[in-house]
Amino acid sequence: MRVRLWACLFTIILFTAPALAAPPDAKEQMQKLLPAAQVEALPAGRWTVIEDFVPPSGASTQPKHQREFTASSAIRLNDQVLLEEQGLGRCLWGGREGPTIQHAAQVFASFDQFIAANGYAPLPAAPKGFSIRQVAAMPDSPVRLISNPGATMLYVLCLSGDIYSITLPDGPPNKILEGAKYADGGSGQFLGIALAHDGRMYLVGNRFDFNVKPFMNFITVYRSDGPVRDGEAIHPKPWVTASIPFAIDVFQHSVSYVAEGPDSFVYVSSGSRTDHGEKGDNPNRSKEGETSISSCIWRLDPKSDHPQIEIFARGLRNAFGFCWDDRGRMFATENGPNANPPEEVNLIEQGKHYGFPFQFADWDHKAYPDQPDPPPGLKIEPPLAKLDPHSSPSGIVYLDKRFPPAYRGMLMVARFGNLLGLDKDVGFDIVLVDPASGQVKPLLAPIARPTDLHLAATGRIYVCEFTRQIRNGGGEFPGRILEISTPDDISPGRPGLH
């Protein structure tokens, strides 16, 4: 994605009249938003509020404003607090920085508006031949998910590196591994999880170090010390380490998706650290543009305990997901720059270059004056399919012969949705892409910030909704896991794709 996934894009909600006060059951309603959270009523009265409202564009030049006001009610939810302003009824939401100090990030016209903005949207209507259901509400925002070989259990990875198991069909999320217990300290993000045919689990973590100059991203691909068995402890150990200078601006795409290919090699996506290859002007950040191991896909040899990073394909700004079809062809999504070229779905072949940072989609001109020129003789592959600018394609799966005839051979692509403020939001959905023609068709909408799709051995497809947002801005509460199935056409237990 174009900005770090955990960075909230808050919205100012305007109003013209005083709103109703919070209801007597306000605490109970907040508990329902996040059942596992710690919720308590705090003393009302005088509070100091540091206002830091950020508009949907994600950029604000307004200085932070500190003021005091009287709260008619105050409710804590974990480390956040909701304050109702006496006499106005509007509610301020943000982090609690002291007993009566709040760092306010969002403002709502009323308590009811806060609840409505942070609840789950109704499930979209499934197309003919498909059904969709909620599997589980997550206590933390899910990024990726996989299933065990029998598809009786899901493993869900959160940004922190925590892993939850969900026993299908509808068991509650159960935390089975904490990121802090196997990963180095410091801020960062986990963006990849895979289970290989030998039962070993792979995890991709990024740790950001802002105490060095230039700022750095230290990458670790972890691997379990043996096969992962349901109900047993998982012991990830560092397998591959690397480092890439931290992004020149907000374009920290990091190292993300990991999967085992048909050739049993392990493939990893390494996103860009720039928007378009620019150098930047921050004295604390590297000005080198892209590096030899960024904006590409790696291939790693699982037979080695210390594999070298092999570059499988280059020129990919942020291939946040990839998959293979039944012929062994690799397909990947790709996120474009802040300019407005189409996003891409690419057919990935070894040794080929897909344009970044020299060319975007099929444009025959530069998107920016400082966009670098391609080296002489470089052949750039055209996109297989083009998607709406800023729709942020994420997870992708191939629909094989287990699916209804009209869908066989198609690619199902999730779109996280725009992070830049646009006249009309794009993404927040799942689309179909025909790899033969490049044609794109809508399938399911709205889907709240989908980050991943997973095809299980049963033929059922599982979806990570990262938050509850079905538009740019809105609620940042953790999302849920959905299941898409075609029960009339798929028999449980048939072997799936690796």
N, C-alpha and C positions, 0 to 999 in steps of 0.2 A: 504494500500500500504506500501511498505517497507520504504519509506521516506515520510516526510510531503509533501502533495500534492502540496503546493504552492512553494516548493523549486525547482528552475529551474535547469535542467541538460543541461548545455550549451555545444556547440561544437565549436572546432576550425576548420575553413574551410581553407584548404591550397590552395595556388595558386602559379603559376610560372611566370605570366606575368602581367604587369600593366593592370587595368581594365578601362572600359569607365567611364567617369564622370557621376554624377547623371543627369537625364534629367531635362528639364525646368519644367515639371509637377510633380516633385518629391513630393512636398507637397500634391498635389491632390491624387497621388497614395497612399501615406501613410494614407490619410483620408479615402480612400476606405477600407483599412485594418480594420479600426475600426471607422465606421461612426459617432458614438456618442462622439468620443474623441476630446479633445482640441489639435489642431495641429497648429503650427506656425513656421515660419522661424526665426532662431536666427542669431546673427552676426557671420560671419565666422572669420577667423584669429586664433590667438594663443589660444590653449586650454591646460589645464593640464588634463592628463588622468591617472587614476589609473587602471592598467590592472589586471584583476582577472579572466582570462579565465580558465574555468573548462572543462576538457575533458569528453567524454561521459560516462566514468566509474563512474563519480560522485565524484571522489576522486582526490585531488591535493595536492602535497607537495611543489609546487613551491611558493616562496614568492611573494607577490604583488609587482608589478613594477610600479613606477610612472615616467612619462616622459611628456615632452611638445612637441606639434607638431602643424603645421598649418592646420586648417580645411578649405577646399575649400567650404564646405557647412555644415550647422548645422540645424537640424529640430527637434523640440520638439513634442513629442506625449504624452500627459498627463505629467507624471513625469519622462519619459524616453527621451533620446535624441540620435539621429543618427548623427554621425560625419563622414564626408568624408575626408580622409587624402589626402592633396594636393600632386599631383605628382604621387600618387599610385592608387587612385580611390577606395581603399578598404574602407569599412565602419565599424565603431565601434559603438556598440549598448550597452546602459546601462543607469543607473540612473544618473540624474543630481544632483550633490551635491553642486553646487554653480553656480554663473553666467557663469563661463567658466571652470567648473570642472566636469568631467564625471568619474563615476565608471564603467568602461567598462567590460561587461560580455561576449560578443560575438563579433566575428570579421567575416565579410563577404568579399569575394573577390570583390564584386561590389554592387551597389545599386540594380541592377536587381536581384542579388542573394538574397539579403535581402528580397525583395518583394516576390520572389518565395518561399522562405523558410517559410514565415509567412502567406501565403494565405491558403485558404481552398483547400483541395484535392478534386478532382472530386468524386461524389458519386459512391460507388461500384455498380456493376451490381447485380440486385436482382435475386434470384433464381426463377425458374418457379413457378408461383402461387403467388408470392409476388411482391410488389412494394415498392420503397423507395423514400422519398422526404425530402427536407429540410423544416422544419417548420419555424425556426427563427434563425438568427445569434444573439448571446448573447453579451451584452456589458461587461459582467464579466464572469469568468469561472464557468459554472454550475457543481454542484456536484450531486444533486438529483432532481427528479421531480415526481409529482403526478398530478391527475386530479380531477375535481369536479365530483359529482355523475352522472351528465348527459354527462360528457366528452365533454363539450363545452369550457372548459378552463383548461389550465395547470398552475400549480404553480411550479416555478423553484427555488430551493435553491442554493445560491452561498456560497463559502467557508466563506465569511465574515458574513454570517447570513442574508444578504439581500435576499428578496424574490421578484421575478418578476412574473407577470401574463401574459399569452399569450392566447388571445381569438382565438380559433380554427375556421377555419382551418389554417390561416396564419397571425394572428395579430402580431404587433410588441411587443417585451418585454416591459412591463410597471412595473417599480419598485413600489411595493405597501407596502413594509415594509423594514426598515433599521435595520440591526442587532444592530447597536449602540444605537438604541432607546429602545431596550428591554433586551439587554444582558449586563453583566458586562464588564468593560473596560479591556484592556490588549490584548496581542496577543493570538491567538487561532484559532479554526476552527469549523465550523458547518458542520456536516456530515449526518444529518438525518432529514427527514420530512415525516409525515404521516397524513392522514385524516381518522378518525374513522367513524363507521357507524352512530354515533350520531352527526356527523358534526364537532366535535372538532379536531383541528389541534395540532399535536405533533412535537416538534423540539428538536434536540439533539445538544448541544453546548459544546465545550471544551475550557477552558481558561487556558493558561499557565502562571504560576507565577515563574519568575526567580529571584525574590527578596527574596525568602525564601530558607532555606536549610533543607532538599534537595529540589530541584526544584519540583514543583507540577503541576498536571493537575487537575483543578477543573471543575467538570462535572455538567451540568444542563440539565435535561429534562424539556422542557417548554411545557405548554398546554394552548390553548386558553381558555378564560373565558366563552366561549359559542360556539355554532355552527358557523362555518365560512360560510358567505353568499357572493356570488359573488358581487363585487363592494363595499362591506362594509369593514371597518377597521378591522384589526386583532389585538388582544390584548393578546399576549402570556405572561404567568406568570410562574415563577419557580414552578415545580411540584415535581420533585425528584432531590436531590443534592447528590453528592458523590465526593470523591477525590482519585486519584491514583498518586503515585510518577511518575514524568516525566521519559521518556525512558532513559535507560542506555547509548544509543548511538543514532542512527538515527531511531530507531524502535518504534517511537511514533505513534502507530496505533489508539489510542484514542477510544472513544465511538462513534459509527457511526450509523449503519442502525437502523431504527425504523419502525415497522409495526404492524397493528392489526391482530391478528390471528383469525381463524375460531371460537375459543372459546371466542372471544371478549376481551381477555387479550392483553396487549401491550407488544411486544417483542423488545428487544434492544440488539445490538451486542456490546460487549466490547472487543476490541483487546488487543494484548499483548504489553508489554513495553520492551520486550527483543527479541533478535533474536532466542534464543534457551534455555532460562532459565538461562543464564549466569548472574554473579553478577556485572561485570564492575569494573572500577577502578577510575572513576571520583569522586573527593571528594565532588562535589556539587550535586551528584545524588545518590539516594538510591541504595543500593546493595542487596536488598531483593529479586531480581528476580520478579516472578509474585506475584500478590496479590490475595486475596480471591474473588475479583470482576473483575479481568482482565482475558483475554483469555477465555471468556465464553459468553453465551447468557443469558440475564436477562429476567424475566417475571414480569410484573407489573400489579396490579389490578386497572383498571380504575374507580372502584366504590369508591376507597379510595382517599381522598384528600392528604394523606401523606403515600403512599404505601411503604412497605418494599421491598427491592430488593431480589427477589427469583432467585436463580441460576437454570436455566432450563437445561442447558447442559454445560459441561466443555471440556477443552482440544482443544480449537479452537484458533489458533494463530491470525487470523484476518478474521472473517466471515463477509466480507464486504457487502454481500447481502444474503437475504433468501426469500423463498416463500413457498406456500402450494399448493398441488395438489387438485383434486376434491374429494379425500378420506380423506383430512385433514392432509396428511403427510407433514412434513416440510423438505425442502432442503436448504442447505447453501453452498456458495462458501467459500474457505479458501486459503489464501496466505501462501506459505511456506517460509523457511528461506533462508539465503544467500548461503547455500550449495545447492546441486542440486537434491533434491528429487522432485517428481512430486507435482504440486499443486493439490488441491482436490475439489471435490464436495461431500458433505456428506448428508446422510439421518439422520436428527436430531431427536432423541427421548429423552424424558424427563429422566433426571437422568444419562444419559450415558456420557462416556468420549471418546474424539476423538484423544487423543494422545499427544497433545502439553503440555509441552515441552519434553516429554519423548521419543516420537516416531514420525517420519514423514512419512506420507503416509503408504505404506506397507513395508518400510525398516525394516530389522531384525537386523540392526546394528546402532550404534550411528553416527550422522553426525559430532559431535565434541567431543573431549576428555572431555571437561567440561560440557557436556550435562548431566543433573541430571538423576538419576535412578528412575524408577517408584516406587511408594510405593508397598509393598507386596500385591498381590492379585488383583491389579487394572486390570480390563478388558478394553482393548482399542478396539474401534470399527474400522473396516477397512473402507477405503474410498469407496464411491459408484462409483466414477469415478476418473480417474487420468488425469491431464492436463500437458502441457509442463512446466518444471521448469521455474520459473520467469515470466510466462505469466500473472500473477496478475489477477485472475478472480474477477469480481466485481459484477455487477447486474445480477439478475437471475429471470426468469418468467417461469411459467408452461403453456404449450399450451393445452387448453382444447378442447372440442368437436366443438367449433366454427371454428377451424382451419382445413385445408385440411387433409384427412385421413392419409397421409404419415407423418404428423407432430404431430398428436394428441398424447398426453401423453408424449411428449418430453419436456425437459428443454432447454430453450434458455439462453445462458450464454455469457455475455460480458467479454472481457479480456482487461484490461487496457494496457498491454504491459510491457516489461521488463524495469526496472530502472537501472539495472546493465549492464555494457558494455558486450556484448556477441559477438561471431563470427557472429551470425545471430540473428536478432531481432525475438521475438516471441510475440504473442498476437496482439494487435491493430486490433481486429476483434470480431466477434460474432460467436459462435459455437453452435451446438446442442448436447445435452447429452441425451442418452437413459437411463432412470433410471432402466430399467429392465436388461440391459446388461452392462451398464457402457461405451458403445461405444460412441466415440466423433467424430462428423463430422463437417467439415467447413460449414459455411453458408454465412457470409458477411465479406468481407475484401477489402480494409483497412477501419477501423473505427478509428477515431482519439481519442485516449485516452478515451475510454468509461468508465464512472463511474457508470452508472445506466441504468436500463431498467424498464419501467413501462407499465403494461397492463391496458388499459382503458376499460370502460364499453362497448365501441363500438367494442372491440376486436382488436383495433389498438395498436401497441406497440411503445412507445416513448423512444428515446435514448438520453442520455446526452453525448455529446463529450466535455470533459473537456478543452482541448486545440485543436490546429490544427496539432498536431504531429501525423504522421503516421509511425514514426520510433523513436528510442531513440535519443534524441537531437532534433534539429529543433525548429520550431516556438512555442513560449509560449503564443501567442495571445489567447484570449478567444475563446471557441468552439461554438457549435451550437446545436440545437435540431432537431433530425430527427424523421420521422414517418415511421414505417414499417407496411404494411397492405396487406390484401388479399381481395380486394374489391369484387371479384366474390363469395366469400364464407362467408363473415361476413356482417350481416345486422346491420346498426347503430341502437342503442337504445336497443339492447339486454342486459340484466343485466350481469354485470361482477363479478369477484371474489373480495372479500374484501381483 
